[in-house]
Amino acid sequence: MDLSDIVRIICFYILVASGETLNGIARTIYLNKRVGAVNAKRLSIITALLLCLLICYFYVPTINIKTDMGLIFLGISLSAFMLLFDILLGRFVMKVKLSIILDELNIFKGNLLGVGLIFMALCPLLSAIMHRAN
């Protein structure tokens, strides 16, 4: 792995973060009003994961990762980046208390961010499997 691959990975993180942010904005503006905030969160996790998988399908092949373990590591690092991104965005841009942000990870309160991050970690590997099937 060389410097250009590291730059591609950073661009990948930024691309996914941008897509997920736009998904959250669309959920807040359009879906919350139509189906309520709780149902909107549940629906938007599906669109968020599909968007992540789509980005992975087109972008991950440009990164020089040849092994499934490397793809899993990329997915885990993506999920870790997205968790940090969500915390920083919520805390410093939206001025939300850290306890409220961390509550989004609590599946016992009906929040699915933690589940989404787990499935997001699998998106690079799943996209590679989809490429192999073609």
Secondary structure, DSSP 8 states (H G I E B T S, - for coil): --HHHHHHHHHHHHHHHHHHHHHHHHIIIIIHHHH-HHHHHHHHHHHHHHHHHHHHHHHGGGS---SHHHHHHHHHHHHHHHHHHHHHIIIIIS---HHHHHHTT-GGGT--HHHHHHHHHHHHHHHHHHHHH-
